[in-house]
Amino acid sequence: MRKQSVIFDMDGTLFDTETIFQEEWNRLARERGLALPPDFKYAICGTSGEAMNRIIERYYHVPEGGEIQRLCKERVARRLAEHVPEKEGARELISFFHEKGWSLAIGSSSPAQQIRANLSVTGLLPFFAALASGDEVQRGKPAPDIFLLAARKLGASPKDCYVFEDSPNGILAAASAGMKPVMVPDLMPATEDIRQKCFALFHSLTEARQFFMERL
């Protein structure tokens, strides 16, 4: 297998942060006398920008979702400033690809400031040659824009990029970008339609590392 590029989603893929987001989304709802239904997490996961606002408006029954989005991200950022929980095998997988000489990028719906902060807190920032964030593109996932931006920043062809994702929206974005989607589910299981779009599907990043170790 020749040297290629790897683009990692961040929340729910490298870092165990989706649970923190869901806690804050639900806390904000309770403060407004609301109870979010179980399908909220499926709708909101992997989105950003205006697409996220539309979902917030629908579930929180507000005319404009920007303020609730801002509050949630601020609360999550305060918690992550103290500790960023890593997913099992994340550091080892990143180190493995880096040692093989592959170029690495982040393609995340989170703001650029939060991406850089999380990577700095964990000491993983030096491994990444490029960062692409939700505030740099017009359309969030499931549109391919974030991953295409990450590939451009790496100087890589989309067909030479593997994309590690935990969410269906992320897998759809990677597939639309013409990349190789690799799914490690977090909050949401893979449906059969999503499985068919994946290059590979693993239970953990440790399992993914073993797969690539056997082929590189």
C-alpha angles and dihedrals in degrees: 000000000000123000113280139159133272125208116194127201108219116209111065092000108062097006130041092231104121090084089055091051092050091050090054095044089053093045090053090050093051090051086059095046094256136127114208115224120237093256092063092084091054092050097046101039114107096007130117143173119008093352088059091047092056090053092048090050091052097048100034094041094231128138094231126026101196097095094051090047090051093048093049093050092047092052093046091048091054091053094046092050086071100040137357110199112218124217116245110276096007097121093044093050093048091049091048095055091042092053089051089057097247117148115243133205140172118233106185137157088222121100116273092245091056093047091052092044093052093047091047094050091051095041092238099115096096091061094065124080094188141021124202118187140189093249091061098062137060095224127042127208133330081047111080096233099107094050094044088052091050091051092050091051089052092045088236132141112242091235089060094054128097114201121205112206140162100196135067090233089056093049091050090050093050092047091048089052091057092246133130108265116212114188128204102173120223118169096355128053120225116260119216090257091054093045090057090057094051126099085204140348124211137181092224143003087250089061090048091052091053090051093053093041089060091053105040 
